[in-house]
């Protein structure tokens, strides 16, 4: 099985669009996924560990402090490895049906594969101990724009009757949260298999940027697939200056 392609980045930073485009050029990222191209089982895997150390995706500092200790990092790696060994298909979004079995067979035959889940940005050092030659695609977006998007989503959830998530109604907090994820991801920048992708650049020139990204991920898309993937990237939203 090939090493995975791991797509990281803060929430609302363009990781969903990037993952979808990479799917269209040949990256296999599972079938049991939500609308953001994420495995709910992986979300749960990460969330349960975060909660166990008094953290959450929107308050990751206790987890990051935990990971800076040798025992904390060892414990996290052990937790992930045990779950992957026992529940690989479920965690990575594969159904227990004929199509799911076929997709998992493709992995054994060398298909390019990977996943996208923003919490992976925090857990990446542990994942790299399990998959040391994984390719890391780090999607970066302007922190203020990503922070505004997190806040907008939170306000929509509240308007729909969901309970408020602590601090996410505060734009400064949301921007700082994005910057914390950004710093966590950039700690991997010294890896030979790390690729930083500025999402705004992808939006400005999807064909060229996706062609470069496909090469980095060792994908060989057909011209038509590359064009379809490029067309899936929406242009940047123009902010109002009024």
C-alpha positions as CSV (number, residue, x, y, z in Angstrom):
1,X,0.0,0.0,0.0
2,X,1.3,3.5,-0.9
3,X,1.9,6.1,1.8
4,X,-1.2,8.3,2.1
5,X,-1.6,11.9,1.1
6,X,-2.8,13.8,4.2
7,X,-4.6,17.1,3.6
8,X,-4.3,19.5,6.5
9,X,-5.2,23.0,7.3
10,X,-7.5,25.0,9.6
11,X,-11.2,24.7,9.4
12,X,-12.7,26.9,6.6
13,X,-9.3,27.2,4.9
14,X,-10.2,25.6,1.5
15,X,-9.3,22.0,2.5
16,X,-12.7,20.7,1.3
17,X,-12.3,22.2,-2.1
18,X,-8.8,21.0,-2.4
19,X,-9.7,17.4,-1.3
20,X,-12.6,17.3,-3.9
21,X,-10.3,18.5,-6.6
22,X,-7.7,15.9,-5.8
23,X,-10.4,13.3,-5.8
24,X,-11.3,14.3,-9.3
25,X,-7.7,13.8,-10.4
26,X,-7.4,10.4,-8.9
27,X,-6.9,10.5,-5.1
28,X,-9.0,7.9,-3.3
29,X,-10.3,9.3,0.0
30,X,-13.0,6.8,0.9
31,X,-16.8,6.6,0.4
32,X,-18.4,7.1,3.8
33,X,-17.8,10.9,3.9
34,X,-19.8,14.0,4.8
35,X,-20.3,17.0,2.5
36,X,-16.9,18.3,3.4
37,X,-15.2,15.1,2.2
38,X,-14.4,13.9,5.7
39,X,-14.9,10.6,7.5
40,X,-17.2,11.1,10.5
41,X,-15.4,8.1,12.1
42,X,-12.1,10.0,11.9
43,X,-13.7,13.1,13.3
44,X,-14.9,11.1,16.2
45,X,-11.5,9.4,16.6
46,X,-9.8,12.8,17.0
47,X,-12.6,14.3,19.1
48,X,-12.6,11.5,21.7
49,X,-8.8,11.9,22.2
50,X,-9.0,15.7,22.4
51,X,-11.8,15.5,25.0
52,X,-9.7,13.0,27.0
53,X,-7.0,15.6,27.5
54,X,-9.4,18.5,28.1
55,X,-9.2,20.0,24.6
56,X,-11.4,20.3,21.5
57,X,-11.0,21.3,17.9
58,X,-11.9,24.9,18.9
59,X,-9.7,24.8,22.0
60,X,-6.6,22.8,21.0
61,X,-4.0,24.3,23.2
62,X,-4.3,21.6,26.0
63,X,-3.8,18.9,23.4
64,X,-0.8,20.7,21.8
65,X,0.8,21.0,25.3
66,X,0.1,17.3,25.9
67,X,1.8,16.4,22.6
68,X,5.0,18.3,23.5
69,X,5.7,15.8,26.3
70,X,7.3,12.4,25.3
71,X,4.6,10.5,27.2
72,X,1.8,12.5,25.6
73,X,3.1,11.9,22.1
74,X,3.7,8.2,22.8
75,X,0.1,7.8,24.1
76,X,-1.4,9.6,21.2
77,X,0.5,7.5,18.6
78,X,-0.5,4.3,20.5
79,X,-4.1,5.4,20.5
80,X,-4.2,6.1,16.7
81,X,-2.2,3.0,15.8
82,X,-4.5,0.8,17.8
83,X,-7.6,2.2,16.2
84,X,-6.1,2.0,12.7
85,X,-5.1,-1.6,13.2
86,X,-8.6,-2.6,14.5
87,X,-10.9,-0.3,12.4
88,X,-9.0,0.8,9.3
89,X,-12.0,0.7,7.0
90,X,-14.4,2.5,9.2
91,X,-11.9,5.2,10.2
92,X,-10.9,6.0,6.6
93,X,-14.4,6.0,5.3
94,X,-14.8,2.6,3.6
95,X,-18.2,0.8,3.8
96,X,-18.5,-2.9,4.4
97,X,-20.1,-3.6,1.1
98,X,-18.8,-4.7,-2.4
99,X,-17.8,-1.3,-3.4
100,X,-15.9,-0.7,-0.1
101,X,-14.2,-4.1,-0.5
102,X,-13.2,-3.2,-4.0
103,X,-11.8,0.2,-3.0
104,X,-9.8,-1.4,-0.2
105,X,-8.4,-3.9,-2.7
106,X,-7.3,-1.0,-4.8
107,X,-5.3,0.3,-1.9
108,X,-3.5,-3.0,-1.7
109,X,-2.8,-2.8,-5.4
110,X,-1.1,0.6,-5.0
111,X,-3.9,3.1,-5.6
112,X,-3.1,6.7,-4.4
113,X,-5.1,7.4,-1.3
114,X,-5.4,9.7,1.6
115,X,-7.8,11.8,3.7
116,X,-8.8,15.2,4.7
117,X,-10.0,16.2,8.2
118,X,-8.9,19.6,9.8
119,X,-8.1,18.1,13.2
120,X,-5.4,16.0,11.5
121,X,-3.4,19.3,11.5
122,X,-3.1,19.0,15.2
123,X,-2.5,15.2,15.2
124,X,-0.1,15.2,12.2
125,X,3.1,14.5,14.2
126,X,1.5,11.3,15.5
127,X,0.1,10.3,12.2
128,X,3.6,10.7,10.7
129,X,4.9,8.1,13.1
130,X,2.4,5.7,11.7
131,X,2.8,6.8,8.1
132,X,6.4,8.3,8.1
133,X,6.6,8.8,4.3
134,X,3.1,10.3,3.9
135,X,2.8,13.4,1.7
136,X,1.5,16.4,3.5
137,X,-0.6,19.0,1.6
138,X,-1.0,22.0,3.9
139,X,-3.7,24.3,2.7
140,X,-3.3,27.9,3.9
141,X,-5.9,30.6,3.7
142,X,-5.8,34.2,4.9
143,X,-6.4,33.9,8.6
144,X,-8.9,36.7,8.8
145,X,-11.0,35.3,5.9
146,X,-10.9,31.8,7.4
147,X,-11.8,33.2,10.9
148,X,-14.7,35.2,9.4
149,X,-15.9,32.0,7.8
150,X,-15.7,30.0,11.1
151,X,-17.7,32.8,12.8
152,X,-20.3,33.0,10.0
153,X,-20.8,29.2,10.2
154,X,-21.2,29.4,14.0
155,X,-23.8,32.2,13.8
156,X,-25.8,30.1,11.2
157,X,-25.7,27.1,13.5
158,X,-26.9,29.2,16.4
159,X,-29.7,30.7,14.3
160,X,-30.8,27.2,13.4
161,X,-31.2,26.4,17.1
162,X,-27.8,24.7,17.8
163,X,-26.1,25.5,21.2
164,X,-23.3,28.1,21.0
165,X,-19.8,26.8,20.7
166,X,-17.6,28.6,23.2
167,X,-15.7,31.7,21.8
168,X,-16.6,31.1,18.2
169,X,-18.9,34.2,18.1
170,X,-15.7,36.3,18.7
171,X,-13.9,37.1,15.4
172,X,-10.6,37.7,17.1
173,X,-10.7,34.3,18.7
174,X,-11.6,32.7,15.4
175,X,-8.7,34.4,13.6
176,X,-6.3,33.4,16.4
177,X,-7.6,29.8,16.2
178,X,-6.8,29.7,12.5
179,X,-3.3,31.1,13.2
180,X,-2.8,28.4,15.8
181,X,-3.7,25.7,13.3
182,X,-1.4,27.4,10.8
183,X,1.6,27.3,13.2
184,X,0.8,23.6,14.0
185,X,0.9,22.7,10.3
186,X,4.0,24.7,9.6
187,X,5.9,22.7,12.2
188,X,6.0,20.0,9.4
189,X,7.5,22.3,6.8
190,X,11.0,20.8,7.1
191,X,9.7,17.4,5.9
192,X,10.8,16.5,2.3
193,X,7.2,15.4,1.7
194,X,5.5,18.7,2.7
195,X,3.8,21.0,0.2
196,X,2.3,24.3,1.2
197,X,-0.7,25.4,-0.9
198,X,-2.0,28.9,-0.6
199,X,-5.7,28.5,-1.3
200,X,-6.1,32.0,-2.8
201,X,-3.4,31.0,-5.4
202,X,-5.4,27.9,-6.2
203,X,-8.5,30.0,-6.7
204,X,-6.6,32.4,-9.0
205,X,-5.1,29.7,-11.2
206,X,-6.7,26.3,-10.7
207,X,-5.2,24.5,-13.7
208,X,-1.6,25.3,-13.1
209,X,-1.8,24.9,-9.3
210,X,-3.6,21.6,-9.5
211,X,-1.2,20.3,-12.1
212,X,1.7,21.0,-9.7
213,X,-0.3,19.5,-6.8
214,X,-1.1,16.3,-8.7
215,X,2.6,15.8,-9.5
216,X,3.5,16.3,-5.8
217,X,0.9,13.6,-4.9
218,X,2.2,11.3,-7.6
219,X,-1.1,11.4,-9.5
220,X,-1.3,11.1,-13.3
221,X,-4.6,12.7,-14.3
222,X,-6.0,12.7,-17.8
223,X,-6.3,16.2,-19.3
224,X,-10.1,16.0,-19.0
225,X,-9.9,15.1,-15.3
226,X,-7.6,18.0,-14.6
227,X,-10.0,20.4,-16.4
228,X,-12.9,19.0,-14.4
229,X,-11.0,19.4,-11.2
230,X,-10.0,23.0,-12.1
231,X,-13.6,23.9,-12.8
232,X,-14.6,22.7,-9.3
233,X,-12.6,25.4,-7.7
234,X,-14.7,28.5,-7.0
235,X,-13.1,32.0,-7.5
236,X,-12.4,33.9,-4.4
237,X,-15.3,35.9,-3.0
238,X,-14.9,39.6,-3.3
239,X,-15.2,41.3,0.0
240,X,-17.5,44.3,0.4
241,X,-15.6,47.5,1.2
242,X,-18.7,49.4,2.3
